[in-house]
Amino acid sequence: MDGYDVIVVGGGNAAFSAALAAREAGASVLVLEAAPEAERGGNSRFTAGAMRVAYEGVDDLARLMPDLTEEEKRNTDFGAYPADQYYDDLCRVTQYRTDPQLAETLVARSFDTMLWMGAKGIRFAPIYGRQAFKVDGRFKFWGGLTVEAWGGGPGLIDAWYALAAKTSIEVRYQTRVRELITDDRGVRGVIARTRHGSEPIAARAVILACGGFEANAEWRTRYLGPGWDLVKVRGTRFNTGDGIRMALEAGAMPYGNWSGCHAVGWDRNAPEFGDLSVGDGFQKHSYPFGIMVNAHGRRFVDEGADFRNFTYAKYGRAILEQPGQFAWQVFDRKVAHLLRDEYRIRRVTRVTAETLEGLADKLEDVDRNGFLDEVRRYNAAVQTDVAFNPNIKDGRGTRGLTVNKSNWANTLDSPPFEAYAVTCGITFTFGGLRIDDNAAVINTDGDPIRGLYAAGELVGGLFYFNYPGGTGLMSGSVFGRIAGTAAARAARA
């Protein structure tokens, strides 16, 4: 059979984890990226590059980050994030619906996979500024998320493409795969749409790693529900569900939380799709240190329910459910220094004032009296006798409110006050395809589809309702590597 051993559909982190693993196993590999070269990289390129990994302490982290200095080790409490805690967090935030087998594989293979990536030349660094605050002269990491790719998502993608060129992996841009070629022996290649028309490309195995359906407004409305056609798309405009659709047409089993997605607070005036010049800067994730109010001026979520890592991916949905699909995040001077870098970008919807009354006048589309009344009641309910500590769940909450705040509650009484308008920004969808231990796609009879594998966002069954920060890239790497190895083995058998 002419053609390639393995075709990888997609151009992000999961795709290149699969491509490099397949090439390492001796396969000839072709990567088909729907985007033009200037927009390559899928959703991975829009991320901050955070990767949730199980580790036992700083010695493990030093293996992942050889550039870690002795001074950083002395001045930082990196803690530990053992596998059982990782697994428990994944189960807890998904309301114990995560597929146990997928979850166990993800957790158990996370550290080894990152070591493998490091050996390939992918560099990592501690997530200072986003995941650690300095208290009493020492940084302390929180929430189990410690490591990011060097240069964030863009740095990770550039590193993968450089490795692909070095290892003779062919990449074609503006080549959108529309159909799988199948026969009685399984998947035998793809039909791709190029600038010159449709082209069949033969392969002994195909790996789908081309994202979910978050950029498809019709599918969002069909599966997520009314109103989801109105959301902003945080990342690439090319993730329209093609991989899922063609697999289902080939008999694949749909799996996972098809009505669920990763959705966050996103600047209200951000563009319809992600902007690579801004990256993930439109996100607004310091809400645990302030309050969020809707058009009536009322709070509607517990901003301090948990570390940001464990709530941000579900609060986008909560914002979408508010009147007008927006909210304002409000802070005062006491916590302004804790706000993440994304609050200081040039393209931000922000208002400031020296008084709460002045701020209320500037909160566009918000009931002025409702807001001022809400702040008065909130301030009176804060347990000021409990010490504030941003590095732990400090128990400094409120009492007696309809929606109490569990942690990090501070009175809003120190000018200047500042507020940021947010709406719902969708990152990726949770529904997708069922895979087995080898990342082979399972059909509706429960059997592997010969020659078809999947990794990344379009794998269903891992995430339900919510998502632990940094698990998406880690999942793409773990299952991409598994898929690449298995596909190469099958193709060359």
C-alpha positions as CSV (number, residue, x, y, z in Angstrom):
1,M,0.0,0.0,0.0
2,D,1.4,3.4,-1.0
3,G,1.1,6.4,1.3
4,Y,2.1,7.0,4.9
5,D,2.3,4.7,7.9
6,V,0.5,7.3,10.0
7,I,-1.5,10.4,9.3
8,V,-2.2,12.8,12.2
9,V,-5.2,15.1,11.8
10,G,-4.6,18.3,13.7
11,G,-1.8,20.7,14.5
12,G,-1.7,21.2,18.3
13,N,0.0,19.7,21.3
14,A,-1.9,16.3,21.2
15,A,-1.3,16.0,17.4
16,F,2.5,16.5,17.8
17,S,2.8,14.3,20.8
18,A,1.2,11.6,18.6
19,A,3.3,12.5,15.6
20,L,6.6,12.4,17.5
21,A,5.8,9.2,19.3
22,A,4.9,7.5,15.9
23,R,8.0,8.8,14.3
24,E,10.1,7.5,17.3
25,A,8.5,4.1,16.7
26,G,9.8,4.1,13.1
27,A,6.7,5.2,11.2
28,S,6.5,7.7,8.3
29,V,4.2,10.5,9.5
30,L,2.2,13.2,7.8
31,V,0.5,15.9,9.9
32,L,-2.5,17.7,8.3
33,E,-3.3,21.1,9.8
34,A,-6.5,22.8,8.7
35,A,-5.1,26.3,9.6
36,P,-2.7,28.3,7.5
37,E,0.9,28.4,8.9
38,A,0.3,31.8,10.6
39,E,-2.5,30.3,12.7
40,R,-1.1,26.8,13.3
41,G,-1.2,25.1,16.6
42,G,-4.9,24.7,17.4
43,N,-6.1,25.7,20.9
44,S,-2.7,24.7,22.4
45,R,-1.2,27.9,21.0
46,F,-3.8,30.0,22.9
47,T,-3.0,28.5,26.3
48,A,-0.6,29.6,29.0
49,G,1.1,26.2,28.6
50,A,0.2,25.0,32.1
51,M,0.5,21.2,32.6
52,R,-0.9,19.4,35.6
53,V,1.5,16.6,36.6
54,A,1.9,14.3,39.5
55,Y,5.1,14.8,41.5
56,E,6.4,13.9,44.9
57,G,8.5,17.0,45.6
58,V,11.1,19.4,44.4
59,D,13.5,16.7,43.3
60,D,10.9,15.4,40.8
61,L,10.3,19.0,39.5
62,A,14.1,19.4,39.1
63,R,14.0,16.4,36.7
64,L,11.3,18.1,34.7
65,M,13.0,21.6,34.9
66,P,16.8,21.2,34.9
67,D,17.0,25.0,34.8
68,L,15.5,25.3,38.3
69,T,18.1,27.2,40.3
70,E,19.1,26.6,43.9
71,E,17.8,30.0,44.8
72,E,14.4,29.2,43.4
73,K,14.4,25.9,45.4
74,R,15.2,27.8,48.6
75,N,12.7,30.6,48.1
76,T,9.8,28.5,47.0
77,D,7.5,26.0,48.6
78,F,6.7,23.7,45.6
79,G,5.0,21.2,47.9
80,A,4.0,17.9,46.4
81,Y,1.1,16.7,44.2
82,P,1.0,12.9,44.5
83,A,-0.9,10.8,42.1
84,D,-3.7,10.0,44.5
85,Q,-4.4,13.6,45.1
86,Y,-4.4,14.3,41.3
87,Y,-6.8,11.4,40.8
88,D,-9.0,12.6,43.7
89,D,-9.1,16.2,42.3
90,L,-10.1,14.9,38.8
91,C,-12.9,12.8,40.3
92,R,-14.1,15.5,42.6
93,V,-14.4,18.3,40.1
94,T,-16.2,16.0,37.6
95,Q,-18.6,14.9,40.3
96,Y,-17.1,11.4,40.1
97,R,-18.2,10.8,36.5
98,T,-14.7,10.8,35.0
99,D,-13.9,7.4,33.3
100,P,-11.7,5.7,35.9
101,Q,-9.6,4.0,33.3
102,L,-8.9,7.2,31.4
103,A,-8.3,9.1,34.6
104,E,-5.9,6.5,36.0
105,T,-3.9,6.5,32.7
106,L,-3.7,10.3,32.6
107,V,-2.5,10.5,36.2
108,A,-0.1,7.6,36.1
109,R,1.5,8.6,32.8
110,S,1.7,12.3,33.4
111,F,5.2,12.5,34.9
112,D,6.7,10.0,32.6
113,T,5.2,11.7,29.6
114,M,6.7,15.1,30.6
115,L,10.1,13.5,31.1
116,W,9.7,12.1,27.5
117,M,8.8,15.6,26.2
118,G,11.8,17.0,28.1
119,A,14.1,14.5,26.5
120,K,12.7,15.6,23.1
121,G,13.7,19.2,23.9
122,I,10.5,20.6,25.3
123,R,11.4,22.9,28.2
124,F,9.4,23.7,31.3
125,A,9.4,26.3,34.0
126,P,7.5,27.1,37.3
127,I,4.3,29.1,36.9
128,Y,5.3,32.0,39.0
129,G,2.8,34.9,39.0
130,R,-0.1,32.7,38.1
131,Q,0.1,29.9,40.6
132,A,2.2,31.2,43.5
133,F,2.0,34.3,45.8
134,K,4.9,35.5,48.0
135,V,4.0,35.4,51.7
136,D,6.6,36.3,54.3
137,G,9.3,36.4,51.6
138,R,8.7,32.9,50.2
139,F,6.6,31.8,47.2
140,K,4.1,29.0,47.8
141,F,2.4,27.1,45.0
142,W,-1.3,26.1,45.4
143,G,-3.9,24.1,43.7
144,G,-1.6,21.3,42.4
145,L,-0.5,23.3,39.3
146,T,3.2,24.1,39.2
147,V,4.7,23.6,35.8
148,E,4.2,25.3,32.4
149,A,5.8,25.0,29.0
150,W,8.6,27.4,28.4
151,G,7.1,30.4,26.4
152,G,3.5,29.3,27.3
153,G,1.3,27.8,24.6
154,P,3.1,29.6,21.7
155,G,6.5,28.4,23.0
156,L,5.2,24.8,23.2
157,I,3.8,24.9,19.7
158,D,7.0,26.4,18.2
159,A,9.0,23.7,20.0
160,W,6.8,20.9,18.6
161,Y,7.1,22.2,15.0
162,A,10.8,22.5,15.3
163,L,11.0,18.9,16.5
164,A,8.8,17.8,13.6
165,A,11.1,19.4,11.1
166,K,14.2,17.9,12.7
167,T,12.7,14.4,12.7
168,S,11.4,14.5,9.1
169,I,7.7,14.7,9.9
170,E,5.9,16.2,7.0
171,V,3.4,19.0,7.8
172,R,0.8,20.3,5.4
173,Y,-1.1,23.5,6.1
174,Q,-4.6,24.6,5.0
175,T,-5.5,20.9,4.6
176,R,-8.8,20.2,6.3
177,V,-9.6,16.5,6.5
178,R,-13.3,15.9,5.7
179,E,-13.7,12.1,5.5
180,L,-12.0,8.9,6.5
181,I,-11.3,6.3,3.9
182,T,-12.6,3.0,5.2
183,D,-13.1,-0.6,4.0
184,D,-13.6,-4.0,5.6
185,R,-10.1,-3.8,7.0
186,G,-10.7,-0.5,8.8
187,V,-9.5,3.0,8.2
188,R,-7.1,3.3,5.2
189,G,-6.5,7.0,4.9
190,V,-8.3,10.3,4.6
191,I,-9.9,12.6,2.1
192,A,-8.6,16.2,2.6
193,R,-9.8,19.5,1.2
194,T,-6.9,21.6,0.0
195,R,-6.7,24.9,-1.9
196,H,-6.5,22.8,-5.0
197,G,-9.5,20.6,-4.3
198,S,-10.2,17.3,-2.6
199,E,-7.3,14.8,-2.3
200,P,-7.3,11.2,-1.1
201,I,-4.3,10.3,1.0
202,A,-3.6,6.7,2.0
203,A,-2.3,5.6,5.4
204,R,-2.1,2.5,7.4
205,A,-3.4,4.3,10.5
206,V,-5.0,7.7,11.2
207,I,-4.9,9.6,14.5
208,L,-7.6,12.2,15.1
209,A,-6.3,15.1,17.2
210,C,-8.1,18.0,15.7
211,G,-10.1,19.4,18.7
212,G,-13.7,19.5,19.8
213,F,-16.6,21.4,18.3
214,E,-16.3,24.7,20.3
215,A,-15.8,26.8,17.1
216,N,-19.1,25.4,15.6
217,A,-22.0,27.6,16.7
218,E,-24.6,25.2,15.3
219,W,-23.1,22.2,17.2
220,R,-22.7,24.3,20.3
221,T,-26.4,25.1,20.3
222,R,-27.4,21.6,19.4
223,Y,-25.4,19.9,22.2
224,L,-24.7,22.5,24.8
225,G,-28.1,24.3,24.6
226,P,-29.8,27.6,23.9
227,G,-27.5,30.6,24.2
228,W,-24.3,28.8,23.5
229,D,-24.3,30.3,20.0
230,L,-23.7,33.7,21.6
231,V,-20.4,32.8,23.4
232,K,-16.9,34.0,22.5
233,V,-14.5,31.3,21.3
234,R,-11.2,31.6,23.3
235,G,-9.1,29.8,20.8
236,T,-8.8,28.7,17.2
237,R,-11.6,29.1,14.7
238,F,-10.8,25.7,13.1
239,N,-12.1,23.4,15.8
240,T,-15.5,22.7,14.3
241,G,-15.9,19.0,15.2
242,D,-14.8,17.5,11.9
243,G,-12.8,14.8,13.6
244,I,-15.7,13.8,15.8
245,R,-18.2,13.9,12.8
246,M,-16.1,11.7,10.5
247,A,-15.4,9.2,13.3
248,L,-19.1,8.9,14.1
249,E,-19.8,8.4,10.4
250,A,-17.3,5.5,10.5
251,G,-19.2,3.9,13.4
252,A,-17.4,5.4,16.4
253,M,-19.1,5.4,19.8
254,P,-20.0,8.9,21.1
255,Y,-18.9,9.2,24.7
256,G,-18.7,11.7,27.6
257,N,-20.4,14.9,28.6
258,W,-21.8,16.2,25.3
259,S,-23.7,18.9,27.0
260,G,-20.6,20.1,28.9
261,C,-17.6,22.2,28.1
262,H,-14.7,24.2,29.5
263,A,-15.9,27.8,29.6
264,V,-14.5,30.8,31.5
265,G,-14.8,34.4,32.3
266,W,-13.6,36.2,29.1
267,D,-13.4,39.9,28.3
268,R,-16.9,41.1,27.3
269,N,-15.6,43.0,24.2
270,A,-13.1,40.3,23.0
271,P,-13.4,39.3,19.4
272,E,-15.5,36.3,18.2
273,F,-12.5,34.0,18.1
274,G,-9.2,34.0,19.7
275,D,-6.6,36.6,18.8
276,L,-3.0,35.3,18.7
277,S,-1.6,38.7,19.5
278,V,-3.4,38.6,22.8
279,G,-3.4,34.8,23.4
280,D,-5.1,33.9,26.7
281,G,-5.0,37.6,27.9
282,F,-8.7,38.1,27.6
283,Q,-9.3,35.6,30.5
284,K,-10.0,37.1,33.9
285,H,-9.3,34.6,36.6
286,S,-8.6,36.6,39.8
287,Y,-12.3,36.7,40.8
288,P,-11.6,34.7,44.0
289,F,-10.2,37.9,45.5
290,G,-13.2,40.1,44.6
291,I,-16.8,39.7,43.8
292,M,-18.8,39.2,40.6
293,V,-22.1,40.9,40.0
294,N,-24.7,40.6,37.2
295,A,-26.9,43.1,35.5
296,H,-29.1,43.4,38.7
297,G,-25.9,44.2,40.7
298,R,-26.2,40.8,42.5
299,R,-23.6,38.2,43.2
300,F,-24.5,34.8,41.7
301,V,-21.6,32.4,42.5
302,D,-19.3,31.7,45.4
303,E,-16.1,33.3,44.1
304,G,-14.1,31.6,46.8
305,A,-15.5,28.1,46.6
306,D,-12.1,26.6,45.7
307,F,-8.8,27.5,44.2
308,R,-9.2,29.2,40.8
309,N,-7.9,26.0,39.1
310,F,-11.0,24.1,40.2
311,T,-13.8,26.6,39.4
312,Y,-12.8,28.8,36.4
313,A,-13.8,26.2,33.8
314,K,-17.4,26.1,35.0
315,Y,-18.0,29.8,35.9
316,G,-18.1,30.7,32.2
317,R,-21.4,28.8,32.1
318,A,-22.6,30.6,35.2
319,I,-21.9,34.0,33.5
320,L,-23.7,32.9,30.3
321,E,-26.8,32.2,32.4
322,Q,-27.0,35.8,33.7
323,P,-29.1,38.5,32.2
324,G,-27.4,39.8,29.1
325,Q,-24.7,37.1,29.3
326,F,-22.2,39.2,31.2
327,A,-20.9,40.1,34.6
328,W,-18.5,42.6,36.3
329,Q,-15.6,41.6,38.5
330,V,-15.0,44.1,41.3
331,F,-11.8,44.7,43.4
332,D,-10.4,47.3,45.6
333,R,-6.8,48.5,46.4
334,K,-6.2,45.8,49.1
335,V,-6.1,43.0,46.5
336,A,-5.1,44.9,43.3
337,H,-1.5,43.6,43.6
338,L,-2.8,40.0,43.4
339,L,-4.5,40.4,40.0
340,R,-3.0,38.3,37.3
341,D,-1.2,39.9,34.3
342,E,-4.2,39.5,32.1
343,Y,-5.8,42.4,34.0
344,R,-3.1,44.8,32.8
345,I,-3.3,44.2,29.0
346,R,-4.1,47.1,26.7
347,R,-7.3,45.6,25.3
348,V,-9.4,45.3,28.5
349,T,-12.9,46.4,29.5
350,R,-12.1,48.2,32.7
351,V,-13.5,51.0,34.8
352,T,-12.1,52.7,38.0
353,A,-13.4,55.1,40.6
354,E,-12.5,56.6,44.0
355,T,-15.9,55.8,45.5
356,L,-18.3,52.9,45.2
357,E,-21.0,55.3,44.0
358,G,-18.7,56.5,41.3
359,L,-17.9,53.0,40.3
360,A,-21.6,52.1,40.2
361,D,-22.1,54.9,37.7
362,K,-19.6,53.3,35.4
363,L,-20.8,49.7,35.5
364,E,-22.4,49.6,32.1
365,D,-25.8,47.8,32.0
366,V,-25.8,47.2,35.8
367,D,-28.5,48.3,38.2
368,R,-26.8,51.1,40.2
369,N,-28.9,50.8,43.4
370,G,-28.8,47.0,43.3
371,F,-25.0,47.0,43.1
372,L,-24.6,49.4,46.0
373,D,-27.0,47.5,48.2
374,E,-25.3,44.2,47.3
375,V,-21.9,45.6,48.3
376,R,-23.2,47.0,51.6
377,R,-24.7,43.6,52.5
378,Y,-21.5,41.8,51.4
379,N,-19.2,44.0,53.4
380,A,-21.3,43.5,56.5
381,A,-21.1,39.8,56.1
382,V,-17.3,39.4,55.8
383,Q,-15.6,37.5,58.6
384,T,-12.9,40.0,59.2
385,D,-11.6,38.2,62.3
386,V,-10.2,35.4,60.0
387,A,-6.8,36.1,58.5
388,F,-6.6,36.5,54.7
389,N,-4.1,34.2,52.9
390,P,-4.2,33.9,49.1
391,N,-2.0,30.7,49.1
392,I,-4.5,28.5,51.1
393,K,-8.2,28.1,51.4
394,D,-8.2,30.4,54.3
395,G,-11.8,30.1,55.5
396,R,-12.2,33.9,55.5
397,G,-15.8,33.9,54.2
398,T,-19.1,35.6,54.7
399,R,-22.2,34.7,56.8
400,G,-25.9,35.2,56.2
401,L,-25.9,35.9,52.5
402,T,-28.0,34.2,49.9
403,V,-24.8,33.3,48.1
404,N,-22.0,33.1,50.7
405,K,-18.3,33.4,49.8
406,S,-16.2,30.5,51.3
407,N,-12.7,31.9,51.2
408,W,-10.7,35.0,50.5
409,A,-13.5,37.4,51.4
410,N,-12.4,41.0,51.8
411,T,-14.5,44.1,52.4
412,L,-14.7,46.4,49.4
413,D,-13.8,49.7,51.2
414,S,-10.3,50.8,50.0
415,P,-10.1,53.0,47.0
416,P,-9.4,53.1,44.2
417,F,-12.0,50.5,43.1
418,E,-11.7,48.8,39.8
419,A,-14.1,46.5,37.8
420,Y,-13.8,44.3,34.7
421,A,-16.6,43.3,32.3
422,V,-16.6,39.6,31.4
423,T,-18.8,37.3,29.4
424,C,-18.5,33.6,28.6
425,G,-15.6,32.3,26.7
426,I,-15.6,28.7,25.6
427,T,-12.3,26.8,25.5
428,F,-13.2,23.2,24.5
429,T,-16.1,20.8,24.5
430,F,-16.2,17.7,26.7
431,G,-18.2,15.3,24.5
432,G,-16.3,13.2,22.0
433,L,-15.1,9.7,21.1
434,R,-14.5,6.6,23.2
435,I,-11.0,5.2,23.2
436,D,-9.3,2.1,24.7
437,D,-6.0,1.6,26.5
438,N,-4.1,2.1,23.2
439,A,-6.1,5.3,22.3
440,A,-7.9,3.3,19.6
441,V,-11.3,4.6,18.8
442,I,-14.1,2.2,19.9
443,N,-17.1,1.6,17.7
444,T,-20.7,1.3,18.8
445,D,-20.3,-2.5,19.3
446,G,-17.5,-1.9,21.8
447,D,-14.7,-3.0,19.5
448,P,-11.7,-1.0,18.3
449,I,-12.0,0.5,14.8
450,R,-8.9,-0.9,13.1
451,G,-6.5,1.8,12.1
452,L,-8.2,4.7,13.9
453,Y,-6.9,6.4,17.1
454,A,-7.7,9.7,18.9
455,A,-6.2,12.1,21.4
456,G,-6.8,15.6,22.8
457,E,-10.1,17.5,23.1
458,L,-12.1,15.0,21.1
459,V,-11.6,12.2,23.5
460,G,-14.8,11.9,25.6
461,G,-15.2,10.6,29.1
462,L,-12.5,12.5,31.0
463,F,-14.2,15.8,31.9
464,Y,-17.8,16.3,33.1
465,F,-19.3,19.6,34.3
466,N,-15.8,21.0,35.2
467,Y,-12.1,20.6,34.7
468,P,-8.9,20.9,36.8
469,G,-6.7,23.6,35.3
470,G,-3.7,22.3,33.3
471,T,-5.2,18.9,32.6
472,G,-6.1,19.5,28.9
473,L,-2.5,19.8,27.7
474,M,-1.5,17.0,29.9
475,S,-4.2,14.8,28.5
476,G,-3.2,15.6,25.0
477,S,0.4,14.7,25.6
478,V,-0.4,11.5,27.5
479,F,-2.9,10.1,25.0
480,G,-1.2,11.6,22.0
481,R,2.0,9.7,22.9
482,I,0.0,6.5,23.5
483,A,-1.9,6.9,20.2
484,G,1.3,7.6,18.2
485,T,3.1,4.5,19.6
486,A,0.1,2.2,19.1
487,A,-0.7,3.5,15.6
488,A,3.0,3.1,14.4
489,R,3.1,-0.4,15.8
490,A,-0.1,-1.4,14.1
491,A,0.9,0.3,10.8
492,R,4.2,-1.5,10.7
493,A,3.0,-4.9,11.9
